[in-house]
Each structure stands twice: as structure tokens, then as C-alpha cells.
Amino acid sequence: MAGSIEKRGKDSYRLSCIAGYDLQGKPIKKTKTIHGTIKDAKIELAKFVADVQKGLYVEGKSLKFEDFVEIWKRDYGSKELAPSTYNRYLGMLNSRIIPYFSHFHVDKIKPTDIMQFYDLLSRDTQIIRKKNNNGKKTGKPLSSKTIVEHHRLLHAMLQRAVYWQMIVANPAERVQPPKTKKPKRKYYDDEQSKALVSNLMELTEDQFKYKVAIILTVFTGVRLGELMGLEWSDINFKDGIVSINRSSQYLAEKGVFTKTPKTESSIRDVAIPEFVVTLLEEYKYWYDNQKTLLGELWYDSNRLFVQADGKPMHPSTISKWFEKFVEQIGLPVINFHGLRHTNATLLIAQNIDVSVVAARLGHAQITTTYNFYVHPIISHNKTAGFALENLLLPQN
């Protein structure tokens, strides 16, 4: 593949070469303008021809990073990401990533630039360029976990730029983010879970919906959003099946809204025992009475867990109630998602096949269940110790 040099002005040259032929047999011409001497032009021509041959040359005007972000938001982020995820990403972009990379052109970002960005985040986030009343810049160092979240977003965005042929390669591919420790997930063991259910069953009628919500979560392992998205049509009382097919979430700018579950595998049926079916039947009777009492003032959302007037509850209402309740009854405080860990852990401890547990949780991969939800139960740990004692020591 031959190339040519054309002088365009003082110290300006246009490099040209042919990059194959189109369907009509016409040559596809690639060009690039450089500044320097004729010697510089000859050196750059050799590099230019080599890049075109390897398919590494991307045409078009280089975009500033902040302009690329607007394209990414318009053509990908706002369309493809879940609202809550997109909202979280916007927070990272606006507070730190854009302020640091705004003056960069996308094709000029190097791995060392990204490394320096992470180093700043770990030491001092004054790059936010916010000031307090004293005129001093503010910003606290970020944890390794939070820096890794920034890395994942930046990596994914630059990879999108590669797909769109804005850049040849992703510089974030060559950057190692900080190492993070696997978080210790909190859950209740069998004895603590028994205490939780026992205390819930003693609650009075005015807290009926909270009792049902927590017990249903313990027995199904649903996510908070999935629980709050449940409608009465999702409950099969005859067969004891709860169908998960929507999620209720909240964003400040949108309020409470409904979306599809996290993944395709999250749409699922979860079997519940007779005890939970009976509890739901009692709750339905109580629920219908509340609906009758309010009459025309009732907002018929058909959701299981609603405000006093029938409107869908804010998703955090149940989770905040739960954390206060367990503190009151003397159990270690875990967040609401810890009930999902509890459900999976108890099922696996009862020798339920992990594939079944994964299906109930809505995991596409069994490895996810193994990696995040398999924990040793204390009583089983003790049983294992007794088993070795019985095996190795003389019996009286």
C-alpha cells in the first residue's frame, strides 16, 4: 500500500493512502494532515500507512471528553441503563470524572492520565473544585471500592468509544485499578432467623404489612425493589407461588416508578410454604378491609405493600422499618438486603441444591450464588466439629 505527501501550506502536509476498494471498485482514500518538515512528513507517512493497513486509523475530528460524554449520555446511557444505575453514573461523572478529564481529547487520554486520576482520588479529591465558605477547596479521599466503581464506568465508556470508532484502543485496559477486599456480607444464622420470625409474629395489626413484608422476604429472598413491585395478581394462593416480574424504585427527579427486574433471569416464580400462603390470605383480608373503609379515597394500585390510601409505598419505608425493628428486639442490625443473603444461606445449609437456590434468587449463573451467598452456619460448623470428635476419639 503506497502513500503520498502533498504540501498544503507553510510547514503543513497532507498524507494520503488507499485503504482498499468499495463495492463499485472505487478506491477508498484515507488522508491525514500534519505539521512539520518534509522529513517529519515522510516519517509520519510510514506510520500512517502502517496504521491504515492494520485498521488502526480512525478518521474524524477528535472530540473533547466532555463532548463525548454528552454523546454517550444521549445514545447509550439514557437509553440502555437502568434509571437508578444511570443516575448513579451521572453523579460520578459530574462530581469527579468530567472535572478531571474535561480538557482532554478522547483520543489523547493515556493510561498514565487515568492512573494519575485514580491516585488523586485516593489522596485528595480537590479536583472536584468545590469550595467551602472559607474559600478552601474540599474533598475527602475515596475508598478503593469507590475508585474501582469509577474505573468500571470510565472503562465502559471508553470501550463504547472504541465500538463507535472514535478511538483505536481503550487506554483504561492498561490500567490496574486498586485492589479491594471482598466485603463481608451480613446475614442471620438459623437461630437468629427463628428469633426474627418469632418476634414478627407477635406484632399487632397496625404493623401487619411490615410483618408480612419481612416474612415474605425471608422465605423468598426477593430484592427490595421486587418486593415493593409485587401486586396481588402475582400471588397464586392455590399453588403457593409468588411471581416476580417487576421492580419498584425511587429517584428524586421521578418519584416512585416501576421498571422491569434487574435481569431477564430475575423474572421468575418462587414457591412459598403453606405458612406464608396462610399469612398472605390473612393479610389480603385485612388489606381489603382497609380498602373498604376508605372507599372512594382509596387509590387502587393493586400493590401488596401500600400507603394508608393505597398508593405504592416508597421502597425505603420497609427497609428503614426493618433496621429499627431488629435493633429493638436485640438482633444484630443488618440492612434489608441481608435478608436475601439469609434466605440463600439457610437454604444451602439445608442441603437445597445450589441451582435451585440460584433460580429462586434470579441468578443467571450458579457461580454468583456460590460467590456471594454461601456462608457457613454456626450450628453446622459445630456439627462438623462434633462429627470429627465422634470419628477420632474413643466413645464412652
Secondary structure, DSSP 8 states (H G I E B T S, - for coil): --EEEEEEETTEEEEEEEEEE-TTS-EEEEEEEEES-HHHHHHHHHHHHHHHHHT----S---BHHHHHHHHIIIIIHHHS-HHHHHHHHHHIIIIIHHHHTTSBGGG--HHHHHHHHHHHHH--GGG--B-TTS-B------HHHHHHHHHHHHHHHHHHHHTTSSSS-GGGG---------------HHHHHHHHHHHHT--GGGHHHHHHHHHHHHH---HHHHHT-BGGGEETTTTEEEE--EEEEETTTEEEEE--SSGGG-EEEE--HHHHHHHHHHHHHHHHHHHHHGGG-----BSSB-TTS-B--HHHHHHHHHHHHHHTT-----TTHHHHHHHHHHHHTT--HHHHHHHHT-S-HHHHHHHH----HHHHHHHHHHHHHHHS---
